[in-house]
Amino acid sequence: MQTFCTIITANYYPKALTLFRSLEQFDPNIRLQVLIADNKAVPDNVTIPENVSIIKANELAGYSLVNDLHTKYAHHNMDAFRWSLKPVLMSWLLEQGFEKVLYIDCDMFIVNPYDFLFDKLDQSAILLTPNWINSDPLKDKDSFFSLFTSGLFSAGFIGANKKGSAALQWWAHACHFMMGEHIQHGIRDDQKYLDVFPVKFEDTYIIRHRGCNIGAWNIDESRRTLVNGEVLINEEFPVIFIHFDDMMVKSILKGHDRLLTPYYDQYKRVFEESGARLADYIRSADTHANPGMIPRLKWKLNIRTRLKQFFYKLSNKI
């Protein structure tokens, strides 16, 4: 058996439901396990499909590290508690009988078949996806610096089978040791720990399909291109899933990532079919769809800055 899983607070269930709707269009039998970190009930006005399982965090009480993580983080930083539960939930699901588990953030949206991701777990124990952050300091030095401070891999997607249990346990204990942004120690929440995986755990596989984990942060390294009417990444890879966080939505609605606009429109439509308003969860959905004079001026200035960076880079090549 195989399954996807995600972790939310109850009020974010519409995002998890939208994720599931995008998954099931390519596999009507796919399952999604939704862990509710704050133990609250999902909104009354949304449905829970048959293949979506709701799990409250307190149902895992007594399982390895859950109580300790709750004591350390839940009362003052729910995000830290939620993120630290990723390896715990994945381990628990593997022990429940699932052979392959893919964790994915609730604000991801699937736009093309993804079965090859599960297939990779036939030969590997752990799957990681690079963030593909800009690696050229002349193009954007701030983005370049974040390559070393944010982490090489995304904690928004990770896969494992039972052979990956040791890696998941190590990750869980690392999250229990420290969460938060501690740049001086090379730690950023749950994400920076993933940099260790390819070195420490030999069965780690790095997914180099550039259509995975599309976000605003990788617009330079994972170029959106239009080839024969199809959006491809770097003229080669079809888009598989997109991270529709606030930064991504802003980038699309401001016109910086125009080729992804049809996918955003699809995401918004599916999201609002649940009865929720996307603008209640992502402010950019309203403020940048109908910008005022000052925001439009700022965008123009931002475009000029990007052009200056382009010509500066070009001059260094001549």
N, C-alpha and C positions, 0 to 999 in steps of 0.2 A: 504494500500500500504506500501511497505517497500523498503529501498534502502541503499546502501553503499555510503559513501562520503569520499573524501580525499582532501587535500589542497597542492598545489604545486606552484612553480614559473614556467612560461611557458616552459622554457628549459628542465624541468624535465617531460614533458608530456610522453615520452617513458616509464618511470617507471609506470606512472598511467595506460597507455595502457596495459602494461604487467600484472599489478594487475588485470585489468578488464578481460583479457584473462584467467587468472587463476580462476576468479570468474564464468565466463560464462560456463566453462566446466562442472560445477555441477548444473547450473541453467541458461538455455538459455534466460530466461526472466528477469534475475537480472539487476538492474540499478545501475550505478555509477555516482554520482554527483562530478565533478571535479572543485574546486574553484581555479582560477588563482589569486594568491595574488598580483602579480606585474602588472596585467592588460595587459600583452603582449599577442601576438598571439602565438599559438602553432607552432612548426616547420612545414614547408610546406610539408616535405617528409613523414609525418605520417598520418594515417587515423583516423577518429573519428567515431567509430561504432554508430549505431542507438541508442543503449541503454546507451551511454555515453553522459552526458550533461555537456557542458562547461559553467561555470559561472564566470564572471569577478568580482573582488572584488568591483569595482565601481558600479556594479548592486545592491549591498547591501547598498550603501550609503544612509544614513538616517535611516537605521535600527539600533536598539539599540546598542550603543557603537561602531559601525563600524567607524564612523568619528573620535571619540576620540582615538580609538586604532591606526588608521592610523596616526593621528597627533603625537601621543606619540612615536610610534615605527618605522613606515615604512621608514622614511627618513634616519635613521641611523642603523637600525637593522631589515632587512627584515625577518630573521628567527623568531625574537620575534613577529613581526606582524603576520606572518603566523601561528605560534603556538597559539597565543592568539585568532585567529579566529575560532578555533575548536568548542568551545561551542556556538559561535555566529552562525556559519553555521548550526550546528545541530538544534538549536532553530528555525532558519529561515525555514529549511526544514520541521520541524514538523508543523509550521504554514502554510506551503504551501500545507499541506494535507497528508504528509507521516505519517503513524501511528507508524512506527518503523524505527530508523536510526542507522546505525552502522558506526562510523568513523574508518578508518584504514589508517595507513601511506602508502604512495605510494610505498615504497620499500618492502612491505609485499608480500608474494606469497602463494596462497592457493593450497594445495596439496591433500585435502580430503574434503568430504561434510561438510558444515558449517551450514546447516539449523537449527540445534539445538540452535545456537546462537540467531537467531531471535525468536525461540520458548521460550527462557528464558525471553523474554520481555512480554510474556503473563502473567507472575506472578510478574515481577519486573519492576521497573521504570528506573533503571540504571544498566549497566553491567560494571564490571571492571575486568581486568586480572592482576594478580600479576606478578612482574618482576622475582620472584623466584631467587633472588640473593643469592649467597652462604651465609649460616648462621653459618658456622663453622670458628671461628677466627684462629684455628690451621691449617686449610687447606690453607687459603689465607686471611690474615688480611686486605689487601687493599680492596678486594671484600667485606669482612664483614663490613668494615666501610661504604662502599657505600650503603649498605642496609639501612643505616640511613640518608645518605646525598642525595641519588638519588631518593628515594621514594619507597614505597612498591608496587605501581601499575604502569603499563605502560600507558603513554599518547599516545602510538602508536595505541591503540585500546580501544574504549569505545562505549557503546551502550546506547540508551535512547528511551523511548516512551514519549507521551505527559505528563504523570504523572511525568516525570523527568525534566520538564521545570524549576522548582525552583532550582534544583541542577545545571543545566546548566547556569542559570542566575547568581548564586552565583559564579560559576567557572569563568565566563566571567568577572565579576566585580573584582575578585581576580587577574586575569591576567592583567586587566587594572591598578590595584593598583601597581603591581610590577612583572617584568619579570627579567630573568637573574639568575646567580648563586650567591646567598646570603646565604651561608652556615650558617653564624652566626645567621641568622633569620629563618633558616629552610626552605628556599625557593630555588627551582631550576626550573626556567622557569615555564611552565604550569603544570609540572608533580607532584611536591610535594604536591600541593593543593589537589590532589586526595586522599591523606591519610585521609583527613577529611570526605570524603563521607560516609563511613560505619557508622560513629558515628552521623553525622548531618542529614543524609537522610536515613530513615529506610527502604525504598524500594530498597536499593542498594544490588545487588547480585554479589558475587565474583565468577568468573568462575575458578573452580579448575581443569579443564581439562588441564593436563600438556602439551598436544599437541598444545595448543594455545600460540602464541607469543614466539616461539622458537628463541632464540638469543644467541650470543656468551657468554653473561654474565650469562646465567643460565645452562651452561654445567655441573656444579657440582650438582645442585639441581634437574635438569631435565635431568637425564642420558639418553643418546641415547643407546638403546639396540637393538639387532637383535634377534627376536623370530620367528622361523619358516619362515625365509626369509623376515619378515616384520619389518621395523624400528618402534619400540615402545619407548615411553618415560617412564622410570622407569618400564619397562617390562609390561606396562598396557595400556598406552594411544597412539593411533595413532597420527601421526603428522597432524595438521590441517593447521597452517600457520606459515611461517618462516620469520623473519626479515632479509632480505638480505642487511644489511648495510655493510660498509667497514670492520668493525670488524668481522662480520660473514663470509664474503668472505675470508678474511685473514685466519681465523681459519680453514676453510674447505681446502683451497689450501695449507696451511702449514701442513696438515695432522692431526691436533688436533681434527677435527670433521669429520672423514672420512665417517661415516655412512650417513651423509647428502650430500655427494658428488653427488649421483644421482639426488637429488632435485636441487642442484646448476646447474648441467648440463642442467636440464629441464628449469630452470629459464633463464639461459643464451641463450638457444635455442629460447625460446618464446620471450625474449627481443629483440634479434637480427633479428627475423622475421619481426619486425617493420621497419627495415632498419637502426637502430642505432647500434652503437658498445658499448657493455657494458663497455669496458675499457675506453671509453670517460667519463663515469659517475662514475665508481669505479676503481681507479688505480690498486687495488690489482688484478683485473682480468687479468692483463698482468704481473705485476712485480712479483707476487707470483706464477703464473703458470709456469714461466721460471726463477727461481731464479739463481743468481750468486753464487760464492763461499762464499762470506762473509755472505749473508743472510742464506745460508745453515748451516754455522758454528753457527750463532746465534740461529737458530732453534734447533740445537743439544744441545747447552748450555741450552736453555729454557726447553727442555725435561729433561735434568739432574736435573734442578731446581725442576720440577714437581715431579720427582722420589724422590728427597730428602724430599719434603713436604709429599709425601705418606708414606715414611718410618718413618718420624718423627711422623706422626699421628698414625701409626701402633704401634710404641714403647710406645706411651701413653696409648694404650689399653691393652698392655701386663702387 
